[in-house]
Amino acid sequence: MKTRPGSPGAGSGPPARTTGLPPPAERGATVIPDRVVARIAAQAARTAQTRRAAVPPDRGSPEAPRASAAVRTGSVRLHLTMDLPYPIDIPRVCERIQRDVAGKVAQLTGLRVGEVVLTVRRLMTAADTSRGRVR
């Protein structure tokens, strides 16, 4: 019994290439939307805030960190806004939080984190964290 080229059992060579399709490496890329990267960064910031600044993880106080992201050609710029306790070594804690968030975002998305800007929304004293926010 003879088999035709390209049919099952036609030989041990690689399957015939479908005409018109570029090689897999040239077909496209996975795109992660800015808002998805921002949500990952916000969660990473919350974890880093709890770990680095000893802020309790409950959602009542302080406000959860906010994040925005701008993804361009395999790289991302992040902007974080969060509350920190006072007194604290603000520059050292901010640097560690930035490093933690950049590492986690890079690990989970595969993107290179070019910049992490961190804005401290407010400094909270022990009294602020114990009674919650008053309006």
C-alpha positions in Angstrom: 0.0 0.0 0.0 1.4 3.4 -1.0 0.8 6.6 1.0 0.7 10.0 -0.4 3.1 12.7 0.9 1.4 14.7 3.7 -0.9 11.8 4.7 -0.7 9.9 8.0 2.1 7.4 7.9 3.8 9.2 4.9 7.2 9.1 6.5 9.1 10.3 9.5 9.8 13.8 8.3 8.3 17.0 9.8 4.7 17.8 8.9 4.2 19.8 5.8 4.2 23.5 6.4 0.9 25.2 5.8 1.3 27.7 3.0 0.8 31.4 3.9 1.5 31.2 7.6 4.7 32.8 9.0 6.9 30.8 11.4 5.5 30.6 14.9 8.0 33.2 16.3 6.8 35.8 13.8 3.0 35.2 14.2 2.4 37.6 17.1 2.8 38.3 20.8 0.8 38.0 23.9 -0.6 41.4 24.9 -1.3 42.1 28.6 -3.6 45.1 29.0 -2.5 48.0 31.1 -5.4 47.5 33.6 -4.4 43.9 34.2 -0.8 44.9 34.9 -2.1 47.7 37.2 -4.2 45.2 39.2 -1.2 42.9 39.6 0.9 45.8 40.7 -1.8 47.0 43.2 -1.9 43.5 44.8 1.9 43.3 44.9 2.0 46.8 46.5 -0.5 45.7 49.2 1.6 42.6 50.0 4.8 44.8 50.1 3.0 47.4 52.2 2.1 44.8 54.7 5.6 43.2 54.7 7.8 46.3 54.5 5.8 48.9 56.4 4.1 46.6 58.9 0.7 47.8 57.8 -2.1 45.4 58.7 -3.6 43.6 55.7 -7.2 44.3 56.6 -9.0 46.4 54.0 -10.5 48.9 56.6 -7.5 51.1 57.2 -5.3 52.2 55.5 -6.8 52.5 52.0 -5.7 49.9 49.6 -2.8 50.9 47.3 -3.7 52.1 43.9 -1.7 51.4 40.8 -1.7 52.5 37.1 0.5 51.0 34.4 1.6 52.0 30.9 2.8 49.0 28.8 4.9 49.8 25.8 6.9 47.3 23.7 7.7 44.7 26.4 8.3 47.2 29.1 6.0 48.8 31.7 6.0 52.0 33.8 4.1 51.8 37.1 2.7 54.5 39.3 1.7 53.5 42.9 -0.2 55.5 45.5 -0.4 54.3 49.1 -0.6 55.1 52.8 2.3 54.5 55.1 2.6 54.5 58.9 4.5 57.2 60.7 7.2 57.2 62.1 9.0 55.1 59.5 12.2 55.4 57.4 10.2 56.6 54.4 13.0 56.5 51.7 14.2 53.0 52.6 10.7 51.5 52.9 9.6 53.2 49.6 12.7 51.8 47.8 12.0 48.3 49.1 8.3 48.5 48.1 9.3 49.7 44.6 11.8 46.8 44.3 9.3 44.2 45.6 6.5 45.4 43.2 8.8 45.6 40.2 10.0 42.0 40.9 6.6 40.6 41.3 5.2 42.3 38.2 8.1 41.2 36.1 7.8 37.6 37.4 4.0 37.3 36.8 3.9 39.2 33.4 7.2 38.6 31.8 7.5 42.4 31.2 10.6 44.5 32.0 9.7 47.1 34.6 11.4 50.3 33.6 10.2 52.6 36.3 8.1 52.4 39.5 6.9 55.8 40.9 5.6 55.6 44.4 3.4 58.5 45.8 2.7 58.4 49.6 -0.9 59.5 49.8 -0.8 60.1 53.6 1.3 59.2 56.6 -0.8 57.5 59.4 0.0 57.7 63.1 -0.8 54.8 65.4 -4.0 56.6 66.3 -5.1 56.8 62.7 -4.7 53.0 62.2 -6.5 52.1 65.4 -9.7 54.1 65.0 -10.0 54.0 61.2 -10.7 57.0 58.9 -13.1 59.7 60.1 -15.0 61.8 57.7 
